Amino acid sequence: MPGNHELIMYWSEEDRSFIVEVPELPGCMADGATQSEALTNAQRVIEEWIATATALGRKIPKANGN
């Protein structure tokens, strides 16, 4: 189950969208046309990242964004 992972959100002029990075989960990023959409997409990507890492037997970094 996803924890309170730190999220970094910024506007990308190049992509014309909001980008959300999850620094605790390497390579975990999402985007969206609005802040709300980007956060919703980030939640889905975090869940997928954790499910994939679990299936591969990899360690899941602890959520530090409390």
N, C-alpha and C positions, 0 to 999 in steps of 0.2 A: 504494500500500500504506500503511495507517495506521502512523503513528509512535507515539512515546511522548508523546501529547498529555496535557497537564495535565488532571486530572479533579477536580472538586469534588463531593463527595457529602454530602447532608444528608437528614435525615428531615423530611418535610412532614406536619405534623399535619392540615392542611386536606385534603391529598390522600390521607392515610393510606398513604404509600408513600415509598420512598427515591428521591430525585431526584439525577441525575448531570448536572452542567453541564460543558461543554467550552469554556472561555473563549477558546481560540485559534481556535475555529471558530464564528463568530457564529450564534446561534440553535440550536446543536447541544445537545440535551438528551435525556435518557431517564429512565425511571422503572422501578420494579419493587417487588414486595411484599417482597423480601429484598435485602440488599446484593449478593449474588451475581447475582440476576436483574437488578438495576439495572446492574451492570457488564457483564453479557452483552449487555443491550439497548443500552448505550452503545457497545460495540464495533461492533455492527451499524449503529447510527445514524452513527457516525464513518465507517464504510466507505461508507454511502449518501451522506453529506454530501460526501465526497471524490469519489465517482463522479459525482454531480450537478454539482459545481463543475467537474470536469474536462470533462464533456460540454458545459457552457456556456462553456468557455474561460476560466474564472476562475482567479485565482491561488490556490494552496493554501498557507495559512500553514504555516510550518515548525513542527514539533513541538519544543517547548522543555522538555517534562517528562522530561528524561533522568535 
